[in-house]
Amino acid sequence: MIPEFPNFKKLELSDKKEIEKFLSKFPPYSVFNFTNLWAWDIRADRKIAKLNGNLVVRFTDYETKEPFLSFLGVNKCESTVFTLLSFAGSSNISPKLRFITEESSMRLQSVNLLVKEDRDNFDYFFSTAELAKLQGIKFKKHRNLARRFSEKYPDAVFQLKDLSDLSIQNKLHLVLRQWEQRKKMQNKACDLKFEKKALNRLLKNAKTHKLILSCIFLHDALLGFSIDEVLPGRNAIAHFIKADNSFRGIYEFLNRELAQYLTTLKITLWNWQQDLNIKNLRETKLGYRPIAFLKRYTVSLNAAHEHDLQKLHKEVLKK
């Protein structure tokens, strides 16, 4: 059971059902998706609590290792924000809330709060129907690349595999190593240390999550894979994707084949998560023509009121 704030508990697999009750009331924001919460808890220090009927999450920044707070919910949002900022100020935690959803931000009207769009953490939403067909001028490049891949490698096949199969897991790790080696040979950034740890956490508990592992095989060699999750409301979310891009067009082929499969499951919207302001990643995702974004925000005190937090908190609680 998730405790009431300010008490926290470490995130555990047993929290899945309770957290997903919170998630069912909102669009499928990737950062609050339970599979994401679990897989990317790579230091096992992620903590959760409840406040005013909202879900509070204590994250840790992967690079700086500094903790920060966020919440999901629409109950007493201003009170929740001031409570969390007050707690952060007294707990050596960043005085800025991150990953705040649009539903929550719309309820923050106080002039004492600074609410800013966090473009680097917008979730990208795509139409599976569009990506399954790649029709029209806007998808000409992707359509041609997928076609050229299938023409050049006619023996390449799209297959679904069991993610809990150890032999398959070994092949996934091999793809990661090969991808990393090629990036290094090209003198390109290729630090996968966090991604590898997250994938390993996911693989160890693969049967706990409703995941789809789709693969591109050329004979017995795994060329690329995607790990996705089917969600309620005809949604899916992409968790991991890697492929050997020395096979030109493999990503376009994989995405098209997977989109076609998702449409057979009646999935209409596909969340590819955020781009983290990584230039190539942003260009790639925008190139696939997202049909919508799930926006996220940061929330902090206006500079003029940073010293009045306790006073402002008390005023909000009186309302």
Secondary structure, DSSP 8 states (H G I E B T S, - for coil): ---BTT--EE--GGGHHHHHHHHTTS---GGG-HHHHHHT-TTS--EEEEETTEEEEEEE-TTT--EEEEEE--SSHHHHHHHHHHHHHTTT--SSEEEEEHHHHTT---TTEEEEE-GGG-EEEEEHHHHHH--SGGGHHHHHHHHHHHHH-TTEEEEEE-TT-HHHHHHHHHHHHHHHHHHHHTT-----HHHHHHHHHHHHTGGGS-EEEEEEEETTEEEEEEEEEEETTTEEEEEEEEE-TTSTTHHHHHHHHHHHHHHHTT--EEE----TT-HHHHHHHHHT--SEEE-EEEEEE-GGGGGGHHHHHHHHHH-
